[in-house]
Amino acid sequence: MKEESGQEEKWICDKCKEKLELHKVKVSYLGGNFEVELLKCPKCNNVFISEDLALGKMLEVEKGLEDK
Ligand SMILES: [Zn+2]
């Protein structure tokens, strides 16, 4: 059983039609460090932000920015 469908969403780069790879990226924000997994295109190095992240962490980050 090597089916991976369902568990992994299919993220494809619009530009090069390459399958995106998950990369852990360290992010520094307001003196704090946290690690996030971002989808990156191996060809053009475009980084895609998943919906979860956009709606969760990134929103928090933006909120922090505005509050300051
Ligand atoms: Zn690409």
PDB file of the backbone (N, CA, C, O) and the ligand in Angstrom, with CONECT records:
HET     ZN  A 101       1
ATOM      1  N   MET A   1       0.843  -1.198   0.000  1.00  0.00           N
ATOM      2  CA  MET A   1       0.000   0.000   0.000  1.00  0.00           C
ATOM      3  C   MET A   1       0.876   1.245   0.000  1.00  0.00           C
ATOM      4  O   MET A   1       1.402   1.659   1.033  1.00  0.00           O
ATOM      5  N   LYS A   2       1.012   1.800  -1.123  1.00  0.00           N
ATOM      6  CA  LYS A   2       1.856   2.993  -1.187  1.00  0.00           C
ATOM      7  C   LYS A   2       1.061   4.198  -1.677  1.00  0.00           C
ATOM      8  O   LYS A   2       1.617   5.174  -2.182  1.00  0.00           O
ATOM      9  N   GLU A   3      -0.217   4.102  -1.518  1.00  0.00           N
ATOM     10  CA  GLU A   3      -1.057   5.227  -1.931  1.00  0.00           C
ATOM     11  C   GLU A   3      -0.877   6.385  -0.964  1.00  0.00           C
ATOM     12  O   GLU A   3      -1.012   6.228   0.250  1.00  0.00           O
ATOM     13  N   GLU A   4      -0.579   7.517  -1.505  1.00  0.00           N
ATOM     14  CA  GLU A   4      -0.397   8.681  -0.646  1.00  0.00           C
ATOM     15  C   GLU A   4      -1.474   9.724  -0.879  1.00  0.00           C
ATOM     16  O   GLU A   4      -1.483  10.792  -0.266  1.00  0.00           O
ATOM     17  N   SER A   5      -2.358   9.394  -1.759  1.00  0.00           N
ATOM     18  CA  SER A   5      -3.393  10.372  -2.068  1.00  0.00           C
ATOM     19  C   SER A   5      -4.322  10.544  -0.875  1.00  0.00           C
ATOM     20  O   SER A   5      -4.556   9.608  -0.111  1.00  0.00           O
ATOM     21  N   GLY A   6      -4.830  11.720  -0.733  1.00  0.00           N
ATOM     22  CA  GLY A   6      -5.724  11.970   0.383  1.00  0.00           C
ATOM     23  C   GLY A   6      -4.991  12.595   1.539  1.00  0.00           C
ATOM     24  O   GLY A   6      -5.420  13.604   2.099  1.00  0.00           O
ATOM     25  N   GLN A   7      -3.873  11.979   1.891  1.00  0.00           N
ATOM     26  CA  GLN A   7      -3.131  12.521   3.019  1.00  0.00           C
ATOM     27  C   GLN A   7      -2.367  13.776   2.602  1.00  0.00           C
ATOM     28  O   GLN A   7      -2.344  14.782   3.310  1.00  0.00           O
ATOM     29  N   GLU A   8      -1.764  13.681   1.464  1.00  0.00           N
ATOM     30  CA  GLU A   8      -0.973  14.805   0.988  1.00  0.00           C
ATOM     31  C   GLU A   8      -1.728  15.556  -0.099  1.00  0.00           C
ATOM     32  O   GLU A   8      -2.155  14.972  -1.096  1.00  0.00           O
ATOM     33  N   GLU A   9      -1.881  16.824   0.104  1.00  0.00           N
ATOM     34  CA  GLU A   9      -2.569  17.606  -0.910  1.00  0.00           C
ATOM     35  C   GLU A   9      -1.646  17.833  -2.095  1.00  0.00           C
ATOM     36  O   GLU A   9      -0.423  17.868  -1.958  1.00  0.00           O
ATOM     37  N   LYS A  10      -2.239  17.982  -3.221  1.00  0.00           N
ATOM     38  CA  LYS A  10      -1.427  18.171  -4.421  1.00  0.00           C
ATOM     39  C   LYS A  10      -1.188  19.649  -4.667  1.00  0.00           C
ATOM     40  O   LYS A  10      -2.058  20.385  -5.133  1.00  0.00           O
ATOM     41  N   TRP A  11      -0.002  20.040  -4.342  1.00  0.00           N
ATOM     42  CA  TRP A  11       0.380  21.426  -4.585  1.00  0.00           C
ATOM     43  C   TRP A  11       1.313  21.461  -5.781  1.00  0.00           C
ATOM     44  O   TRP A  11       2.382  20.850  -5.772  1.00  0.00           O
ATOM     45  N   ILE A  12       0.909  22.161  -6.778  1.00  0.00           N
ATOM     46  CA  ILE A  12       1.701  22.246  -8.001  1.00  0.00           C
ATOM     47  C   ILE A  12       2.018  23.717  -8.283  1.00  0.00           C
ATOM     48  O   ILE A  12       1.165  24.594  -8.141  1.00  0.00           O
ATOM     49  N   CYS A  13       3.245  23.955  -8.677  1.00  0.00           N
ATOM     50  CA  CYS A  13       3.630  25.308  -9.040  1.00  0.00           C
ATOM     51  C   CYS A  13       2.915  25.700 -10.331  1.00  0.00           C
ATOM     52  O   CYS A  13       2.972  24.993 -11.336  1.00  0.00           O
ATOM     53  N   ASP A  14       2.249  26.834 -10.274  1.00  0.00           N
ATOM     54  CA  ASP A  14       1.516  27.302 -11.451  1.00  0.00           C
ATOM     55  C   ASP A  14       2.443  27.537 -12.633  1.00  0.00           C
ATOM     56  O   ASP A  14       2.084  27.320 -13.790  1.00  0.00           O
ATOM     57  N   LYS A  15       3.623  27.980 -12.309  1.00  0.00           N
ATOM     58  CA  LYS A  15       4.548  28.401 -13.351  1.00  0.00           C
ATOM     59  C   LYS A  15       5.194  27.207 -14.054  1.00  0.00           C
ATOM     60  O   LYS A  15       5.167  27.113 -15.281  1.00  0.00           O
ATOM     61  N   CYS A  16       5.772  26.300 -13.272  1.00  0.00           N
ATOM     62  CA  CYS A  16       6.532  25.214 -13.907  1.00  0.00           C
ATOM     63  C   CYS A  16       5.880  23.852 -13.765  1.00  0.00           C
ATOM     64  O   CYS A  16       6.441  22.849 -14.206  1.00  0.00           O
ATOM     65  N   LYS A  17       4.704  23.800 -13.156  1.00  0.00           N
ATOM     66  CA  LYS A  17       3.987  22.537 -13.017  1.00  0.00           C
ATOM     67  C   LYS A  17       4.794  21.483 -12.273  1.00  0.00           C
ATOM     68  O   LYS A  17       4.651  20.283 -12.510  1.00  0.00           O
ATOM     69  N   GLU A  18       5.632  21.950 -11.382  1.00  0.00           N
ATOM     70  CA  GLU A  18       6.414  21.031 -10.568  1.00  0.00           C
ATOM     71  C   GLU A  18       5.686  20.788  -9.252  1.00  0.00           C
ATOM     72  O   GLU A  18       4.982  21.660  -8.742  1.00  0.00           O
ATOM     73  N   LYS A  19       5.868  19.604  -8.722  1.00  0.00           N
ATOM     74  CA  LYS A  19       5.266  19.314  -7.439  1.00  0.00           C
ATOM     75  C   LYS A  19       6.061  20.016  -6.338  1.00  0.00           C
ATOM     76  O   LYS A  19       7.288  19.935  -6.277  1.00  0.00           O
ATOM     77  N   LEU A  20       5.336  20.688  -5.494  1.00  0.00           N
ATOM     78  CA  LEU A  20       6.005  21.441  -4.440  1.00  0.00           C
ATOM     79  C   LEU A  20       6.509  20.519  -3.350  1.00  0.00           C
ATOM     80  O   LEU A  20       5.911  19.484  -3.058  1.00  0.00           O
ATOM     81  N   GLU A  21       7.624  20.917  -2.755  1.00  0.00           N
ATOM     82  CA  GLU A  21       8.202  20.135  -1.668  1.00  0.00           C
ATOM     83  C   GLU A  21       8.101  20.919  -0.373  1.00  0.00           C
ATOM     84  O   GLU A  21       8.189  22.147  -0.339  1.00  0.00           O
ATOM     85  N   LEU A  22       7.912  20.152   0.688  1.00  0.00           N
ATOM     86  CA  LEU A  22       7.773  20.770   1.999  1.00  0.00           C
ATOM     87  C   LEU A  22       9.157  21.037   2.596  1.00  0.00           C
ATOM     88  O   LEU A  22       9.979  20.132   2.733  1.00  0.00           O
ATOM     89  N   HIS A  23       9.381  22.271   2.936  1.00  0.00           N
ATOM     90  CA  HIS A  23      10.656  22.639   3.537  1.00  0.00           C
ATOM     91  C   HIS A  23      10.427  23.343   4.853  1.00  0.00           C
ATOM     92  O   HIS A  23       9.550  24.198   4.977  1.00  0.00           O
ATOM     93  N   LYS A  24      11.223  22.974   5.829  1.00  0.00           N
ATOM     94  CA  LYS A  24      11.135  23.683   7.101  1.00  0.00           C
ATOM     95  C   LYS A  24      11.944  24.958   7.014  1.00  0.00           C
ATOM     96  O   LYS A  24      13.121  24.960   6.654  1.00  0.00           O
ATOM     97  N   VAL A  25      11.278  26.025   7.353  1.00  0.00           N
ATOM     98  CA  VAL A  25      11.934  27.326   7.265  1.00  0.00           C
ATOM     99  C   VAL A  25      11.891  27.978   8.637  1.00  0.00           C
ATOM    100  O   VAL A  25      10.863  27.996   9.313  1.00  0.00           O
ATOM    101  N   LYS A  26      13.021  28.503   9.017  1.00  0.00           N
ATOM    102  CA  LYS A  26      13.058  29.191  10.304  1.00  0.00           C
ATOM    103  C   LYS A  26      12.683  30.651  10.099  1.00  0.00           C
ATOM    104  O   LYS A  26      13.218  31.345   9.234  1.00  0.00           O
ATOM    105  N   VAL A  27      11.767  31.075  10.908  1.00  0.00           N
ATOM    106  CA  VAL A  27      11.289  32.443  10.777  1.00  0.00           C
ATOM    107  C   VAL A  27      11.565  33.189  12.077  1.00  0.00           C
ATOM    108  O   VAL A  27      11.271  32.704  13.170  1.00  0.00           O
ATOM    109  N   SER A  28      12.118  34.339  11.933  1.00  0.00           N
ATOM    110  CA  SER A  28      12.335  35.180  13.107  1.00  0.00           C
ATOM    111  C   SER A  28      11.303  36.284  13.104  1.00  0.00           C
ATOM    112  O   SER A  28      11.076  36.957  12.098  1.00  0.00           O
ATOM    113  N   TYR A  29      10.701  36.444  14.229  1.00  0.00           N
ATOM    114  CA  TYR A  29       9.710  37.507  14.309  1.00  0.00           C
ATOM    115  C   TYR A  29       9.656  38.095  15.712  1.00  0.00           C
ATOM    116  O   TYR A  29       9.419  37.384  16.689  1.00  0.00           O
ATOM    117  N   LEU A  30       9.871  39.357  15.794  1.00  0.00           N
ATOM    118  CA  LEU A  30       9.837  40.078  17.074  1.00  0.00           C
ATOM    119  C   LEU A  30      10.695  39.396  18.133  1.00  0.00           C
ATOM    120  O   LEU A  30      10.280  39.220  19.278  1.00  0.00           O
ATOM    121  N   GLY A  31      11.887  39.021  17.724  1.00  0.00           N
ATOM    122  CA  GLY A  31      12.826  38.439  18.675  1.00  0.00           C
ATOM    123  C   GLY A  31      12.583  36.973  18.956  1.00  0.00           C
ATOM    124  O   GLY A  31      13.356  36.336  19.672  1.00  0.00           O
ATOM    125  N   GLY A  32      11.523  36.438  18.403  1.00  0.00           N
ATOM    126  CA  GLY A  32      11.235  35.024  18.623  1.00  0.00           C
ATOM    127  C   GLY A  32      11.496  34.233  17.362  1.00  0.00           C
ATOM    128  O   GLY A  32      11.369  34.739  16.247  1.00  0.00           O
ATOM    129  N   ASN A  33      11.865  32.977  17.562  1.00  0.00           N
ATOM    130  CA  ASN A  33      12.094  32.127  16.410  1.00  0.00           C
ATOM    131  C   ASN A  33      11.087  31.002  16.388  1.00  0.00           C
ATOM    132  O   ASN A  33      10.808  30.370  17.407  1.00  0.00           O
ATOM    133  N   PHE A  34      10.554  30.764  15.219  1.00  0.00           N
ATOM    134  CA  PHE A  34       9.729  29.577  15.104  1.00  0.00           C
ATOM    135  C   PHE A  34       9.921  28.938  13.745  1.00  0.00           C
ATOM    136  O   PHE A  34      10.320  29.584  12.775  1.00  0.00           O
ATOM    137  N   GLU A  35       9.626  27.657  13.705  1.00  0.00           N
ATOM    138  CA  GLU A  35       9.837  26.902  12.485  1.00  0.00           C
ATOM    139  C   GLU A  35       8.510  26.637  11.816  1.00  0.00           C
ATOM    140  O   GLU A  35       7.554  26.190  12.448  1.00  0.00           O
ATOM    141  N   VAL A  36       8.467  26.914  10.553  1.00  0.00           N
ATOM    142  CA  VAL A  36       7.250  26.615   9.815  1.00  0.00           C
ATOM    143  C   VAL A  36       7.614  25.788   8.589  1.00  0.00           C
ATOM    144  O   VAL A  36       8.717  25.879   8.050  1.00  0.00           O
ATOM    145  N   GLU A  37       6.662  24.991   8.176  1.00  0.00           N
ATOM    146  CA  GLU A  37       6.877  24.209   6.973  1.00  0.00           C
ATOM    147  C   GLU A  37       6.208  24.915   5.807  1.00  0.00           C
ATOM    148  O   GLU A  37       4.999  25.148   5.801  1.00  0.00           O
ATOM    149  N   LEU A  38       7.016  25.240   4.839  1.00  0.00           N
ATOM    150  CA  LEU A  38       6.482  25.938   3.684  1.00  0.00           C
ATOM    151  C   LEU A  38       6.698  25.098   2.437  1.00  0.00           C
ATOM    152  O   LEU A  38       7.685  24.372   2.315  1.00  0.00           O
ATOM    153  N   LEU A  39       5.767  25.212   1.532  1.00  0.00           N
ATOM    154  CA  LEU A  39       5.880  24.490   0.273  1.00  0.00           C
ATOM    155  C   LEU A  39       6.717  25.296  -0.697  1.00  0.00           C
ATOM    156  O   LEU A  39       6.463  26.474  -0.949  1.00  0.00           O
ATOM    157  N   LYS A  40       7.713  24.632  -1.230  1.00  0.00           N
ATOM    158  CA  LYS A  40       8.617  25.328  -2.115  1.00  0.00           C
ATOM    159  C   LYS A  40       8.730  24.587  -3.435  1.00  0.00           C
ATOM    160  O   LYS A  40       8.796  23.358  -3.476  1.00  0.00           O
ATOM    161  N   CYS A  41       8.753  25.351  -4.498  1.00  0.00           N
ATOM    162  CA  CYS A  41       8.954  24.755  -5.811  1.00  0.00           C
ATOM    163  C   CYS A  41      10.449  24.506  -6.007  1.00  0.00           C
ATOM    164  O   CYS A  41      11.254  25.429  -5.886  1.00  0.00           O
ATOM    165  N   PRO A  42      10.818  23.265  -6.307  1.00  0.00           N
ATOM    166  CA  PRO A  42      12.236  22.937  -6.461  1.00  0.00           C
ATOM    167  C   PRO A  42      12.858  23.571  -7.698  1.00  0.00           C
ATOM    168  O   PRO A  42      14.081  23.613  -7.839  1.00  0.00           O
ATOM    169  N   LYS A  43      12.027  24.048  -8.568  1.00  0.00           N
ATOM    170  CA  LYS A  43      12.544  24.585  -9.827  1.00  0.00           C
ATOM    171  C   LYS A  43      12.768  26.099  -9.765  1.00  0.00           C
ATOM    172  O   LYS A  43      13.854  26.589 -10.076  1.00  0.00           O
ATOM    173  N   CYS A  44      11.730  26.828  -9.363  1.00  0.00           N
ATOM    174  CA  CYS A  44      11.867  28.289  -9.365  1.00  0.00           C
ATOM    175  C   CYS A  44      12.009  28.839  -7.947  1.00  0.00           C
ATOM    176  O   CYS A  44      12.107  30.050  -7.747  1.00  0.00           O
ATOM    177  N   ASN A  45      12.019  27.927  -6.958  1.00  0.00           N
ATOM    178  CA  ASN A  45      12.199  28.340  -5.556  1.00  0.00           C
ATOM    179  C   ASN A  45      11.110  29.267  -5.041  1.00  0.00           C
ATOM    180  O   ASN A  45      11.291  29.975  -4.051  1.00  0.00           O
ATOM    181  N   ASN A  46      10.010  29.249  -5.712  1.00  0.00           N
ATOM    182  CA  ASN A  46       8.870  30.000  -5.227  1.00  0.00           C
ATOM    183  C   ASN A  46       8.336  29.355  -3.956  1.00  0.00           C
ATOM    184  O   ASN A  46       8.218  28.132  -3.880  1.00  0.00           O
ATOM    185  N   VAL A  47       8.024  30.150  -2.986  1.00  0.00           N
ATOM    186  CA  VAL A  47       7.488  29.605  -1.743  1.00  0.00           C
ATOM    187  C   VAL A  47       5.992  29.840  -1.698  1.00  0.00           C
ATOM    188  O   VAL A  47       5.499  30.947  -1.918  1.00  0.00           O
ATOM    189  N   PHE A  48       5.292  28.765  -1.408  1.00  0.00           N
ATOM    190  CA  PHE A  48       3.846  28.875  -1.331  1.00  0.00           C
ATOM    191  C   PHE A  48       3.403  28.702   0.102  1.00  0.00           C
ATOM    192  O   PHE A  48       3.910  27.844   0.824  1.00  0.00           O
ATOM    193  N   ILE A  49       2.473  29.506   0.500  1.00  0.00           N
ATOM    194  CA  ILE A  49       1.982  29.423   1.866  1.00  0.00           C
ATOM    195  C   ILE A  49       0.645  28.702   1.868  1.00  0.00           C
ATOM    196  O   ILE A  49      -0.307  29.081   1.186  1.00  0.00           O
ATOM    197  N   SER A  50       0.623  27.656   2.660  1.00  0.00           N
ATOM    198  CA  SER A  50      -0.600  26.866   2.709  1.00  0.00           C
ATOM    199  C   SER A  50      -1.721  27.648   3.379  1.00  0.00           C
ATOM    200  O   SER A  50      -1.484  28.625   4.091  1.00  0.00           O
ATOM    201  N   GLU A  51      -2.917  27.207   3.140  1.00  0.00           N
ATOM    202  CA  GLU A  51      -4.067  27.917   3.680  1.00  0.00           C
ATOM    203  C   GLU A  51      -4.052  27.925   5.198  1.00  0.00           C
ATOM    204  O   GLU A  51      -4.375  28.928   5.836  1.00  0.00           O
ATOM    205  N   ASP A  52      -3.669  26.786   5.764  1.00  0.00           N
ATOM    206  CA  ASP A  52      -3.604  26.687   7.217  1.00  0.00           C
ATOM    207  C   ASP A  52      -2.711  27.765   7.800  1.00  0.00           C
ATOM    208  O   ASP A  52      -3.043  28.432   8.780  1.00  0.00           O
ATOM    209  N   LEU A  53      -1.571  27.904   7.159  1.00  0.00           N
ATOM    210  CA  LEU A  53      -0.600  28.862   7.644  1.00  0.00           C
ATOM    211  C   LEU A  53      -1.095  30.284   7.419  1.00  0.00           C
ATOM    212  O   LEU A  53      -0.963  31.152   8.282  1.00  0.00           O
ATOM    213  N   ALA A  54      -1.657  30.497   6.261  1.00  0.00           N
ATOM    214  CA  ALA A  54      -2.146  31.831   5.930  1.00  0.00           C
ATOM    215  C   ALA A  54      -3.243  32.251   6.893  1.00  0.00           C
ATOM    216  O   ALA A  54      -3.316  33.409   7.305  1.00  0.00           O
ATOM    217  N   LEU A  55      -4.077  31.316   7.240  1.00  0.00           N
ATOM    218  CA  LEU A  55      -5.202  31.651   8.110  1.00  0.00           C
ATOM    219  C   LEU A  55      -4.814  31.621   9.574  1.00  0.00           C
ATOM    220  O   LEU A  55      -5.494  32.211  10.414  1.00  0.00           O
ATOM    221  N   GLY A  56      -3.736  30.945   9.881  1.00  0.00           N
ATOM    222  CA  GLY A  56      -3.347  30.813  11.281  1.00  0.00           C
ATOM    223  C   GLY A  56      -2.178  31.690  11.638  1.00  0.00           C
ATOM    224  O   GLY A  56      -2.344  32.835  12.058  1.00  0.00           O
ATOM    225  N   LYS A  57      -0.996  31.146  11.469  1.00  0.00           N
ATOM    226  CA  LYS A  57       0.205  31.804  11.920  1.00  0.00           C
ATOM    227  C   LYS A  57       0.424  33.166  11.260  1.00  0.00           C
ATOM    228  O   LYS A  57       0.731  34.159  11.920  1.00  0.00           O
ATOM    229  N   MET A  58       0.259  33.177   9.954  1.00  0.00           N
ATOM    230  CA  MET A  58       0.544  34.422   9.250  1.00  0.00           C
ATOM    231  C   MET A  58      -0.413  35.526   9.679  1.00  0.00           C
ATOM    232  O   MET A  58      -0.046  36.699   9.751  1.00  0.00           O
ATOM    233  N   LEU A  59      -1.628  35.132   9.955  1.00  0.00           N
ATOM    234  CA  LEU A  59      -2.596  36.121  10.427  1.00  0.00           C
ATOM    235  C   LEU A  59      -2.134  36.694  11.759  1.00  0.00           C
ATOM    236  O   LEU A  59      -2.231  37.895  12.012  1.00  0.00           O
ATOM    237  N   GLU A  60      -1.630  35.801  12.599  1.00  0.00           N
ATOM    238  CA  GLU A  60      -1.147  36.250  13.898  1.00  0.00           C
ATOM    239  C   GLU A  60       0.019  37.207  13.725  1.00  0.00           C
ATOM    240  O   GLU A  60       0.129  38.224  14.409  1.00  0.00           O
ATOM    241  N   VAL A  61       0.879  36.850  12.794  1.00  0.00           N
ATOM    242  CA  VAL A  61       2.045  37.686  12.542  1.00  0.00           C
ATOM    243  C   VAL A  61       1.605  39.064  12.068  1.00  0.00           C
ATOM    244  O   VAL A  61       2.112  40.091  12.519  1.00  0.00           O
ATOM    245  N   GLU A  62       0.658  39.057  11.157  1.00  0.00           N
ATOM    246  CA  GLU A  62       0.180  40.336  10.632  1.00  0.00           C
ATOM    247  C   GLU A  62      -0.491  41.154  11.728  1.00  0.00           C
ATOM    248  O   GLU A  62      -0.338  42.373  11.813  1.00  0.00           O
ATOM    249  N   LYS A  63      -1.234  40.444  12.556  1.00  0.00           N
ATOM    250  CA  LYS A  63      -1.919  41.127  13.636  1.00  0.00           C
ATOM    251  C   LYS A  63      -0.897  41.780  14.570  1.00  0.00           C
ATOM    252  O   LYS A  63      -1.074  42.905  15.036  1.00  0.00           O
ATOM    253  N   GLY A  64       0.172  41.032  14.823  1.00  0.00           N
ATOM    254  CA  GLY A  64       1.226  41.560  15.678  1.00  0.00           C
ATOM    255  C   GLY A  64       1.838  42.812  15.087  1.00  0.00           C
ATOM    256  O   GLY A  64       2.171  43.762  15.796  1.00  0.00           O
ATOM    257  N   LEU A  65       1.978  42.792  13.786  1.00  0.00           N
ATOM    258  CA  LEU A  65       2.571  43.941  13.114  1.00  0.00           C
ATOM    259  C   LEU A  65       1.688  45.171  13.253  1.00  0.00           C
ATOM    260  O   LEU A  65       2.162  46.279  13.501  1.00  0.00           O
ATOM    261  N   GLU A  66       0.424  44.950  13.090  1.00  0.00           N
ATOM    262  CA  GLU A  66      -0.499  46.091  13.138  1.00  0.00           C
ATOM    263  C   GLU A  66      -0.633  46.647  14.550  1.00  0.00           C
ATOM    264  O   GLU A  66      -0.820  47.845  14.760  1.00  0.00           O
ATOM    265  N   ASP A  67      -0.532  45.741  15.497  1.00  0.00           N
ATOM    266  CA  ASP A  67      -0.705  46.179  16.891  1.00  0.00           C
ATOM    267  C   ASP A  67       0.423  47.096  17.335  1.00  0.00           C
ATOM    268  O   ASP A  67       0.255  47.957  18.199  1.00  0.00           O
ATOM    269  N   LYS A  68       1.564  46.885  16.722  1.00  0.00           N
ATOM    270  CA  LYS A  68       2.721  47.611  17.212  1.00  0.00           C
ATOM    271  C   LYS A  68       2.717  49.110  16.875  1.00  0.00           C
ATOM    272  O   LYS A  68       3.649  49.827  17.239  1.00  0.00           O
TER     273      LYS A  68
HETATM  274 ZN    ZN A 101       7.971  26.786  -9.952  1.00  0.00          ZN2+
END
